Amino acid sequence: MTRSITWPRRAPNASLVALVVVTLLSAPACDVLTGSAEREEAEVEITALASAQAVTMVTSTLFSVVSGGDVVLLEADTQVVALPFLRTFRLDGGNRFFVSVGPSEPGDTASVHMAVDIDGRSWFDEERTLGVDSIGTMTFVYRFSQPVL
């Protein structure tokens, strides 16, 4: 089940999540290093490391990063996804992608591996136990040529 949510609120505190923010200045030389200035897709793969059968996943391509590194989600999709999970998300010229995963139920834990590729290139590859006694969520934020507000 997918539901669209408009969130004028911040993502979890950076000290509680694995936050990767990729910001590249838009200059012709960047194309030599990173390829085309327009990113087309993000592929997310989530697998269970233990008995986790599902996780709650939040994704967005409409967000801002404000000074201090906080992420403000302007629109997001929240869904519980069965593991293993593999999906490609279209970036539609926005050059930004946000994904965060946590346990599917409050109070649960989930040991998972999450990998994110942008246009076939690996940008994130982490394993973590999420939940009550550990980091609550695992988050990846990708921004290419996006200003910090």
Backbone bond lengths (Angstrom), bond angles and torsions (degrees), N, CA, C in turn:
res aa  C-N    CA-C-N  psi(-1)  N-CA   C-N-CA  omega(-1)  CA-C   N-CA-C  phi
1 M - - - 1.440 - - 1.520 108.51 -
2 T 1.306 116.65 128.16 1.456 122.16 179.33 1.517 108.02 -113.05
3 R 1.325 116.17 132.89 1.448 119.15 174.60 1.509 107.79 -131.74
4 S 1.296 115.04 139.69 1.450 120.76 -179.50 1.520 108.87 -94.20
5 I 1.322 116.26 132.34 1.456 121.72 -177.02 1.513 108.56 -128.88
6 T 1.303 116.85 134.85 1.455 120.67 172.28 1.513 107.10 -95.27
7 W 1.321 116.20 120.76 1.462 122.13 -175.61 1.504 110.64 -118.01
8 P 1.296 119.00 102.98 1.467 118.22 170.24 1.515 109.40 -89.02
9 R 1.336 117.02 46.92 1.456 120.25 179.31 1.504 109.91 -132.51
10 R 1.302 115.45 165.21 1.455 121.44 -176.60 1.516 110.65 -81.00
11 A 1.320 114.99 155.51 1.457 121.98 171.68 1.527 107.45 -70.11
12 P 1.354 118.98 166.51 1.461 120.98 178.65 1.527 111.81 -54.11
13 N 1.310 116.04 152.11 1.459 123.76 -179.67 1.525 110.30 -49.61
14 A 1.320 115.65 136.76 1.469 121.11 -176.47 1.518 112.21 -59.46
15 S 1.340 118.58 -26.66 1.463 119.73 179.39 1.521 111.24 -73.00
16 L 1.331 117.89 -13.52 1.459 121.03 -178.91 1.514 113.28 -103.42
17 V 1.296 117.37 -4.41 1.470 119.71 -178.50 1.511 110.45 -131.20
18 A 1.313 114.50 158.70 1.467 119.22 171.86 1.515 105.18 -87.05
19 L 1.327 116.60 104.35 1.453 121.14 -174.20 1.520 109.13 -110.02
20 V 1.300 114.75 120.14 1.450 120.08 177.38 1.514 107.08 -115.07
21 V 1.317 117.03 117.06 1.450 121.10 178.91 1.516 107.83 -115.38
22 V 1.304 115.33 121.13 1.453 120.98 -179.27 1.521 107.36 -109.16
23 T 1.329 116.63 114.38 1.453 120.82 179.34 1.517 108.80 -125.46
24 L 1.307 116.24 117.78 1.453 121.33 177.82 1.515 108.49 -116.66
25 L 1.323 117.91 133.16 1.453 121.53 178.90 1.520 109.50 -69.42
26 S 1.308 115.62 143.59 1.458 119.07 179.11 1.520 109.14 -83.17
27 A 1.284 114.59 108.17 1.456 122.12 177.48 1.517 106.88 -149.32
28 P 1.305 118.62 151.36 1.460 120.23 -179.34 1.521 112.87 -54.34
29 A 1.329 118.08 -34.05 1.456 120.53 -179.01 1.521 111.60 -64.70
30 C 1.340 118.29 -26.75 1.461 120.95 179.69 1.516 111.56 -62.60
31 D 1.339 117.31 -35.41 1.450 120.05 179.35 1.519 111.63 -60.60
32 V 1.318 117.65 -34.81 1.457 121.31 178.34 1.522 109.71 -63.71
33 L 1.336 117.21 -39.51 1.461 121.47 -177.07 1.520 113.43 -82.35
34 T 1.327 117.18 -35.36 1.458 120.17 -170.33 1.514 114.47 -117.14
35 G 1.326 119.22 -3.70 1.450 121.09 -177.09 1.514 110.52 89.96
36 S 1.317 117.08 -156.39 1.453 122.80 -177.78 1.525 111.76 -56.47
37 A 1.330 115.96 147.72 1.457 120.96 178.21 1.521 111.84 -71.30
38 E 1.310 118.35 -22.59 1.463 121.38 -179.87 1.527 110.55 -96.91
39 R 1.306 116.51 120.67 1.451 121.79 175.62 1.521 108.68 -89.53
40 E 1.333 117.64 140.99 1.455 121.04 -173.45 1.517 114.22 -105.25
41 E 1.358 117.59 -38.61 1.461 117.83 -174.80 1.515 112.54 -152.33
42 A 1.333 113.88 155.43 1.459 122.55 174.25 1.522 107.33 -123.47
43 E 1.318 116.44 129.84 1.453 121.11 177.45 1.527 108.54 -108.14
44 V 1.324 116.44 127.00 1.461 122.46 -178.84 1.528 108.41 -114.79
45 E 1.336 114.90 127.39 1.462 120.80 175.66 1.526 108.13 -124.45
46 I 1.336 116.04 126.50 1.465 121.78 179.20 1.522 107.61 -126.93
47 T 1.323 116.10 126.59 1.462 120.72 177.82 1.525 109.58 -128.11
48 A 1.316 115.47 151.53 1.462 121.54 178.90 1.518 109.74 -82.00
49 L 1.337 116.35 139.12 1.463 121.40 175.36 1.514 110.67 -98.48
50 A 1.308 116.50 -16.71 1.472 121.80 179.24 1.526 106.75 -136.62
51 S 1.310 117.25 -133.76 1.453 120.82 -173.27 1.529 114.68 -90.68
52 A 1.324 118.62 7.15 1.467 120.09 179.68 1.524 110.03 -60.10
53 Q 1.330 115.80 131.83 1.455 120.43 179.25 1.515 112.93 -106.84
54 A 1.351 116.13 -18.84 1.460 120.50 -178.61 1.521 109.20 -156.75
55 V 1.335 115.88 158.74 1.463 122.60 174.34 1.530 108.15 -137.50
56 T 1.323 115.57 159.16 1.457 120.73 170.39 1.522 107.07 -90.28
57 M 1.327 116.21 129.24 1.451 121.29 -177.16 1.532 109.15 -123.23
58 V 1.334 115.97 132.43 1.462 122.93 175.21 1.522 107.01 -114.59
59 T 1.334 117.04 128.29 1.464 121.14 177.46 1.523 109.14 -128.35
60 S 1.333 115.40 151.27 1.458 120.23 177.86 1.518 110.05 -157.94
61 T 1.313 115.26 146.65 1.464 121.90 168.64 1.530 109.55 -119.87
62 L 1.330 116.53 5.66 1.460 122.04 179.40 1.530 108.64 -124.89
63 F 1.333 115.52 91.91 1.458 121.77 -178.30 1.517 108.93 -154.18
64 S 1.318 115.36 168.22 1.463 122.22 175.53 1.513 108.82 -129.08
65 V 1.314 115.77 152.21 1.455 122.11 171.89 1.517 105.93 -111.98
66 V 1.314 115.82 124.25 1.457 120.46 -178.33 1.519 109.37 -100.43
67 S 1.332 116.01 164.33 1.460 119.20 180.00 1.522 108.70 -55.00
68 G 1.305 116.52 140.48 1.460 122.32 -173.52 1.514 112.11 97.13
69 G 1.343 117.30 -9.69 1.454 120.93 175.48 1.514 116.00 89.17
70 D 1.337 118.40 0.83 1.465 119.94 178.34 1.524 110.36 -70.30
71 V 1.329 115.48 142.95 1.456 122.14 -179.80 1.524 108.68 -103.34
72 V 1.323 116.23 128.67 1.456 122.45 176.57 1.527 107.17 -109.19
73 L 1.333 116.39 112.80 1.460 121.19 179.23 1.519 108.72 -84.61
74 L 1.318 116.75 120.16 1.458 121.21 179.08 1.521 110.99 -88.46
75 E 1.324 115.85 -30.81 1.460 122.50 175.48 1.518 107.18 -153.36
76 A 1.326 117.07 139.18 1.460 120.19 -177.73 1.520 110.72 -149.50
77 D 1.321 115.74 154.84 1.458 122.48 172.58 1.519 107.35 -108.59
78 T 1.319 116.32 128.85 1.464 122.30 177.87 1.516 107.80 -117.40
79 Q 1.328 115.69 130.11 1.460 119.24 179.86 1.518 110.40 -152.00
80 V 1.319 115.84 152.26 1.456 121.25 171.48 1.516 105.95 -92.73
81 V 1.345 116.23 124.18 1.459 120.47 -176.92 1.520 110.11 -117.42
82 A 1.327 115.87 140.38 1.464 122.20 177.11 1.524 108.98 -76.07
83 L 1.321 115.94 146.48 1.465 122.12 178.38 1.516 110.03 -102.08
84 P 1.303 119.26 143.35 1.460 127.77 -1.08 1.526 110.64 -72.34
85 F 1.339 115.36 155.04 1.464 122.69 -177.11 1.517 108.57 -129.40
86 L 1.327 116.78 135.36 1.459 122.59 176.06 1.526 107.54 -146.02
87 R 1.349 115.63 122.97 1.466 118.79 179.88 1.523 109.44 -152.48
88 T 1.332 114.68 146.51 1.450 121.86 175.17 1.520 108.34 -104.79
89 F 1.337 115.85 130.59 1.455 122.90 -179.81 1.528 108.39 -110.24
90 R 1.320 117.82 132.14 1.454 123.23 176.08 1.525 108.85 -76.87
91 L 1.330 117.05 135.44 1.457 121.46 178.33 1.526 111.59 -91.92
92 D 1.316 118.19 -17.59 1.460 123.86 174.62 1.523 113.41 48.80
93 G 1.326 116.54 43.81 1.455 121.52 174.99 1.516 115.67 76.20
94 G 1.333 117.68 2.19 1.459 120.69 -178.22 1.505 114.68 -79.17
95 N 1.332 117.21 -17.70 1.465 122.71 179.06 1.523 113.13 53.29
96 R 1.330 117.28 33.63 1.456 120.28 175.07 1.523 109.29 -152.53
97 F 1.347 114.14 149.32 1.459 120.35 -179.00 1.518 109.17 -154.04
98 F 1.310 116.66 135.33 1.463 124.41 178.78 1.520 108.08 -125.84
99 V 1.331 117.45 131.75 1.460 121.41 172.38 1.521 108.14 -142.09
100 S 1.337 115.72 135.73 1.453 121.82 178.00 1.518 108.06 -139.03
101 V 1.334 116.78 136.02 1.463 120.78 178.50 1.519 109.92 -124.74
102 G 1.316 114.82 149.19 1.459 122.54 176.79 1.512 108.92 -152.16
103 P 1.329 117.04 177.08 1.471 119.86 178.77 1.532 110.92 -57.76
104 S 1.332 116.19 150.83 1.466 120.18 -176.88 1.520 112.78 -74.25
105 E 1.319 118.03 -22.44 1.467 122.41 179.91 1.523 109.77 -128.64
106 P 1.327 117.96 140.30 1.471 119.98 175.96 1.535 110.51 -57.07
107 G 1.330 116.01 136.16 1.459 120.60 -179.55 1.515 114.29 89.45
108 D 1.330 117.80 -11.93 1.462 121.51 178.42 1.530 110.29 -84.72
109 T 1.317 115.38 170.24 1.455 121.95 169.92 1.530 107.86 -125.20
110 A 1.315 115.76 159.95 1.465 120.86 178.05 1.518 108.23 -150.27
111 S 1.319 116.45 123.06 1.467 121.00 174.63 1.517 107.29 -96.28
112 V 1.343 115.45 116.86 1.462 119.71 -173.19 1.517 111.89 -137.94
113 H 1.301 114.30 161.36 1.464 123.98 170.52 1.523 106.23 -116.36
114 M 1.337 116.94 130.75 1.463 120.73 177.20 1.525 108.91 -126.09
115 A 1.316 115.53 132.50 1.463 122.06 175.65 1.518 107.76 -126.38
116 V 1.350 115.72 139.27 1.467 121.62 177.76 1.520 108.06 -129.76
117 D 1.319 115.41 126.06 1.461 122.41 174.88 1.529 107.95 -113.23
118 I 1.321 116.63 137.90 1.461 122.53 173.80 1.523 106.53 -111.72
119 D 1.320 116.21 118.37 1.464 122.32 -176.99 1.528 111.90 49.32
120 G 1.334 116.84 43.43 1.454 122.07 175.62 1.514 115.65 82.38
121 R 1.320 117.80 -0.95 1.470 121.70 -179.73 1.528 109.76 -106.71
122 S 1.314 116.77 130.45 1.461 121.43 -178.50 1.528 111.09 -69.32
123 W 1.356 115.63 125.17 1.462 121.68 178.27 1.520 111.87 -117.12
124 F 1.325 117.94 -19.54 1.462 120.93 -176.27 1.514 108.22 -151.52
125 D 1.336 117.09 134.71 1.461 122.35 -179.32 1.526 107.14 -156.20
126 E 1.342 117.05 95.13 1.469 122.20 -173.26 1.521 111.75 -135.42
127 E 1.329 114.87 152.06 1.462 122.70 171.83 1.518 107.72 -120.33
128 R 1.351 116.52 140.63 1.451 118.70 -178.13 1.524 110.59 -162.41
129 T 1.336 115.46 150.35 1.459 121.12 169.28 1.521 106.76 -96.11
130 L 1.309 115.95 121.21 1.458 122.99 -176.06 1.520 109.59 -105.69
131 G 1.310 117.23 145.31 1.457 119.78 173.89 1.505 113.86 137.74
132 V 1.322 114.04 -155.62 1.461 123.50 -168.32 1.523 114.29 -55.74
133 D 1.313 118.69 -53.59 1.469 121.54 -174.16 1.523 113.53 -95.25
134 S 1.307 116.80 12.32 1.462 120.24 -179.64 1.526 108.21 -140.82
135 I 1.302 116.59 -162.96 1.466 120.36 176.77 1.527 108.40 -64.08
136 G 1.318 116.48 132.76 1.465 120.58 -175.55 1.509 115.02 -67.02
137 T 1.337 116.95 -39.57 1.462 120.65 -177.11 1.523 110.20 -139.40
138 M 1.310 115.34 166.01 1.456 122.35 172.66 1.534 105.75 -122.36
139 T 1.341 115.97 123.96 1.463 120.72 -171.35 1.517 111.22 -127.69
140 F 1.337 115.26 139.84 1.460 122.77 174.19 1.521 107.80 -125.51
141 V 1.332 116.41 131.51 1.462 122.20 177.84 1.519 107.94 -126.06
142 Y 1.329 116.28 125.11 1.461 121.85 178.15 1.524 108.32 -118.37
143 R 1.337 116.15 129.16 1.458 122.10 175.13 1.510 107.88 -138.36
144 F 1.321 116.11 130.06 1.461 121.10 176.58 1.518 107.00 -122.74
145 S 1.330 117.40 119.97 1.465 123.23 179.71 1.527 111.79 56.74
146 Q 1.323 116.31 45.68 1.457 121.63 178.26 1.514 109.21 -117.49
147 P 1.329 117.97 134.47 1.464 120.01 -179.02 1.526 111.93 -74.34
148 V 1.317 116.20 152.86 1.463 122.09 170.88 1.517 106.11 -91.77
149 L 1.316 116.83 127.83 1.471 120.98 -177.77 1.507 111.83 -89.25
